[in-house]
Amino acid sequence: MPEIVINKKYKDNKDLRTLISRLPSAFANGEGELLYDKRNKLRRFTLADGSVIIVKKYKRPNIFQKICYSTLWKNKAKKSFLFADFLIKLGVDTPEAIAYVTYKKFGFVSEYYLATTEILGVESQIPMREMNANGDLEGMQELATPITILLIKLHENGFLHGDSNLSNFICRKKDGGYDLSVIDINRSKILNRPATYKERIRNLRRTSHIHSILNMLARTYARHKGWDEDKAANDVINELKKFENQKARSKRIKKILTFSFLHS
C-alpha cells in the first residue's frame, strides 16, 4: 500500500481523495492537462467542484536514491510538502501542499507524487531578461527590490532555497510593483537559525547567470542589509564563477568517464 498523506484541510474532499489514490493510472491514462514533461511530469486536474489540483510526478529515483529515500532521507515530494507548510506559516506565498504519495516496490521507494494548489504568474527571469535586453534599469530595480526583500526574509528565517534561480520566483504585476510566489522548493534547507553572510552569498549566486542582473540583485540585497554593495556584488559574481567552473569540470569528467566506458 502506498503512503498517502493529505493536508487535513482537504481530507473531506471525496473527489480529491479518489484522485490521490489513483495517481499512477491517472498519469498513465493521460488524464488531466499535461503542463510539463521533461525530467518530472506536471498535470493539472479539475475536480467536480471546479477546484484545480496540480500534481507533480517526480523522475523515478536511481538505485542510490531508492536506498536513501527508503532509509535516511525524505523523498522530494515529502520534503516539498513540509517546506510548503514552513513557508506558508512564515507568510511567504507558495503553492499550498495538498498531499504527497509514496509508492514502494520490493521494500524500496519507487515513485512519488506531490499535489498542490495552482500558482498563476510569470517566471521572474522572463521580465528580468527582457528588461536587461532593453536596458530598462528602472524596471529591473522595481522587480529586484521585492525579490531581494523576499530572499532576505527567507534567509533571516533560515530557509535556503535549493534552486534560487529566478525561474522559481513567480511574479504578478500590480500597481506600484510585483507580488511574488516561491516554487520548486524540494531541494531547499531549513537551518533553524539565520543564514550566515557566506550562505546568503552562495544562495544568491544561483538567481541568475546574467552578470548585470546578478549584480543588481546583489547590490539591492546589500543595500537593504546595510552591507558594502561593491563587496557583496563582487563576492556573488566570484561565487557564480566558481559554481560555473565546478559544473564545467563535472561535465568534462562525465564525458571522459562515458567515453572510457564505451570504448573499454
RACOR-V674277 format. One record per helix or strand of 3 or more residues. SS is the DSSP state (A for helix, B for strand). FROM is the first residue (numbers start at 1). TO is the last residue. Records with the same first field share a line. If there is no record, write none. Layout:
SS->FROM-TO, FROM-TO
This chain:
B->3-6, 33-37, 41-46, 52-57, 97-105, 108-116, 169-174, 177-182
A->8-10, 14-21, 23-28, 63-71, 76-90, 124-133, 137-156, 166-168, 197-204, 211-225, 229-262
